[in-house]
């Protein structure tokens, strides 16, 4: 998935998702080097969302799930 898709799903800003990819919080690669941007592994991102977002009680994630 692209950074824009991950930002939309998570509720985070695009630049925040890029920063998290650089930090290695989920599996992501730059298949075209610095010319093409990040490609984020769907399963890894989903697992990260389940573990991290629930623990932090992120409002965007809770809203997405219908909790808040």
C-alpha positions in Angstrom: 0.0 0.0 0.0 1.1 3.6 -0.5 1.8 6.1 2.3 -1.4 8.0 1.4 -3.5 4.9 1.8 -1.9 4.1 5.2 -2.4 7.7 6.3 -6.1 7.5 5.4 -6.6 4.1 7.2 -4.7 5.2 10.3 -5.8 8.8 10.7 -2.2 10.0 10.8 -0.7 12.7 8.6 1.2 11.5 5.5 4.5 12.8 6.9 3.9 11.0 10.2 3.4 7.7 8.3 6.7 8.3 6.4 8.5 9.0 9.6 7.1 5.8 11.1 8.3 3.8 8.0 11.8 5.3 8.4 11.8 4.3 12.1 10.9 0.7 11.1 7.6 0.5 13.1 6.2 -1.7 10.3 7.6 -3.3 7.2 8.1 -0.8 4.4 10.5 -0.6 1.4 11.5 2.0 -1.2 11.5 -0.2 -4.3 12.5 2.6 -6.6 15.0 4.2 -4.3 14.6 7.9 -3.6 12.6 8.4 -6.8 9.4 6.5 -5.9 8.4 6.7 -2.3 7.5 4.0 0.2 5.6 0.8 -0.3 4.1 -0.4 3.0 3.4 -4.1 3.7 -0.4 -4.4 4.3 -0.2 -7.2 6.8 2.6 -5.6 8.8 0.8 -2.3 8.9 -2.4 -3.9 10.0 -0.6 -5.8 12.8 1.1 -2.6 13.9 -2.3 -0.8 13.9 -3.8 -3.6 16.0 -1.0 -3.7 18.6 0.0 0.0 18.8 -3.2 1.9 18.3 -5.3 -0.1 20.7 -2.7 0.3 23.4 -2.5 4.0 22.9 -6.2 4.5 22.6 -5.8 6.6 19.5 -9.0 8.5 18.8 -8.8 8.1 15.0 -8.5 4.4 15.3 -11.3 4.1 17.8 -13.5 6.2 15.6 -12.7 4.0 12.7 -13.8 0.9 14.7 -16.9 2.7 16.0 -15.7 2.7 19.6 -15.6 6.5 20.2 
